Structures are given as C-alpha cells and as structure tokens.
Amino acid sequence: MSEKNVQRLPAEELYQRELEALISAEKDSIPTGWRMSPRSVLTYLTGNVKVKGVEITPKYMGNQRLVEIAIATLVTDRALLLIGEPGTAKSWLSEHLSAAVNGDSTKVVQGTAGTTEEQIRYSWNYAMLIAKGPSLEAMVKSPVYRAMETGSIARVEEISRCASEVQDALISLLSEKRISVPELGLELPAQKGFSVIATANTRDKGVNDMSAALKRRFNIVVLPTPSDMETEMEIVRTRVAQLSAGLDLNARQPDEDTVERVVTIFRELRAGATLDGKQKLKTTSGVLSTAEAISLLANSMALAGSFGDGGITPADLAAALQGAVVKDEDKDKISWKEYLENVMKKRGSHWLPLYKACRELND
C-alpha cells in the first residue's frame, strides 16, 4: 500500500529523515537498546536546528527541562508517567519519545473501561489452543510483552481509565521486569532498554485512581498548558500546518489574526476571565485545549476548502467554534452568548464579522 494513501503514519516513518540524520551524526554514548543518545533525543523533540542539512522540526514546545526529565527517566529502570489536562501533548510526546529511542512507537495499549489484563500481559489464539494445546505459536503477545522481549518501549494511553485489576497487572511487570507464562512454564525477563510510558488525564481523576504502589513504579512528569499566548499560538500554527499537510483540505493556512482570535477565545473561556484580567467570565463544560484549537482550525480549513474559495471566513470559524464551545446545550449556550455580547462585541470592528457569524449560529 502506498504511504500516500495512509491516513496517519507513525512518527518514526513521518520523521524518518530527521531520525536518520541524528543517528548518522551521533557523537555521544548511546544507552543499551536505544538508537541515539539522550542528547540527540532532546534535539529531535525540541528541534529548530539543522543536522547534516536536515531541518529538525520542534515536536514539543514548552518547558525543556520537563522533556529532559522524561528522557532521563527512560535511561533508568523506572517507567514514565505523563500527566496533564487534555490537549497538553501527552500522547504526542509519548509517541515521539518512543520513535526517537527505539524507532517504534506502535507498541500501544489504549486504556479504556474495556481494557483487560490480557491486553497488558498476553492472550491466546483459541482455535490454535484447542487444536494444539498451549504453545508459543498459539500465544498472542501484548504490546508490553513484545516490548519486554525486544528491549523497547511500550506505551499505555489513558491509564486512569483502566480498571484497577488491569493497572495492578503492571505492578509486577514494572517491579520484577519479567513476565510469567505458567501455561508454558516460561519466564520472560525484560531485555535492557525496556520501559513503559503511560499517560493520564487529570480530567479523569477519580475514574480509576492509580494505587500508591503503582505510582511508585513511575517517575511522574506533569505537562502544563502553554503558559503564554505566544507559545500557544506557535504550537497551534505548527501543528495545523503539519496536520493539514496530510489531508486533502484544499485550503490556505489560517492567517495570524485567525489563529490569535481562536487562541484568545480559548484562553479566556478556559481561565474564566479576559486576558487583561478585568472581566470575569463563565467557563464552559468543554476542554478548550490547545489540541482542540488545532482541530477547530483544521475543521475550518475543511469548510473553506470544500464549500468556499480556500480561505477561512468568519462563517467557517464561527461554525467550528460553535461545535467546540457548546458541548452542553443548556449551560454552554448561555456562557457562549454572554461571551459574545459582553466581550467579543465590544472588541471593535476587526472582531465584528466573527461576532455576527457566531451570534447568528447561537440564536
């Protein structure tokens, strides 16, 4: 199958040239099981440099020290837990860390209420099990099992959404660094380089609280929301360009004013106050994260490319904003209407077209 027809390539394929350039230019010592040194992993993630003529693009824009702590954790025998609000790039950072360290970010367990212990350890192909009995051929290895076997990184997304017995299955794996298969009389020790990167959403706190025993097996890094307007705008611009490059949107990139308006609206509704702090606002039930802003602008581009001339209009932006902000029809519609009348309407003529388009949809 042609790569051009794949909707989303894993990070190690999408950024293959950058990874190869960093590996070929390596001068520092490389930990066992890694493809490059911790310093090169940091360069890959923070970017904004050229290596052997290849531009290394930034993958994470934020506190560099947090990235350094995350990378250093993977050098030790401790697992890494990335915690933060939705849209703070936990999964994005997890994927790129795995791609840089091992060249494989696809060993993933997606945590949900339906995730089972077998998805953490191993299960069986029951047709082969009945026909031939327990054997290695009949075993279905989990991503964590394969990571232990190959000395690489397994990712566990949204770990706090997993039931407690599923979380507990990780405790022994992270403590003993081996997995037992009693049906085969087999003990698999983890190869050097094995680690786990888990993510947890602070909005899910209380769904399935992680035990103290499990938390002790992780080094926890809290990823904050972007601290300032300029950083968030830069993240949005960069990610919208990257996201739209792989889609047939037939639209132009959003201009600076459009990005600024979306980020301003999101930051104000998220904080419950205008940027200057002079006016209190009602918050909405939606997350209104940086990731949501990126998705909103991509949706606006899709509208502009499919039903317009390719340039995002106030009507395109208003339609996307309505869907992003008004999640709860009763509560959010009132909060959004108050924001339109008390804030957006009073911001002058350059906000007026967007205000009118938003008001029309919200009536």
Order of alpha helices (4+ residues) and beta strands (2+ residues): alpha-alpha-alpha-beta-beta-alpha-beta-alpha-beta-beta-alpha-beta-alpha-beta-alpha-beta-beta-beta-alpha-beta-alpha-alpha-alpha-alpha-alpha-alpha
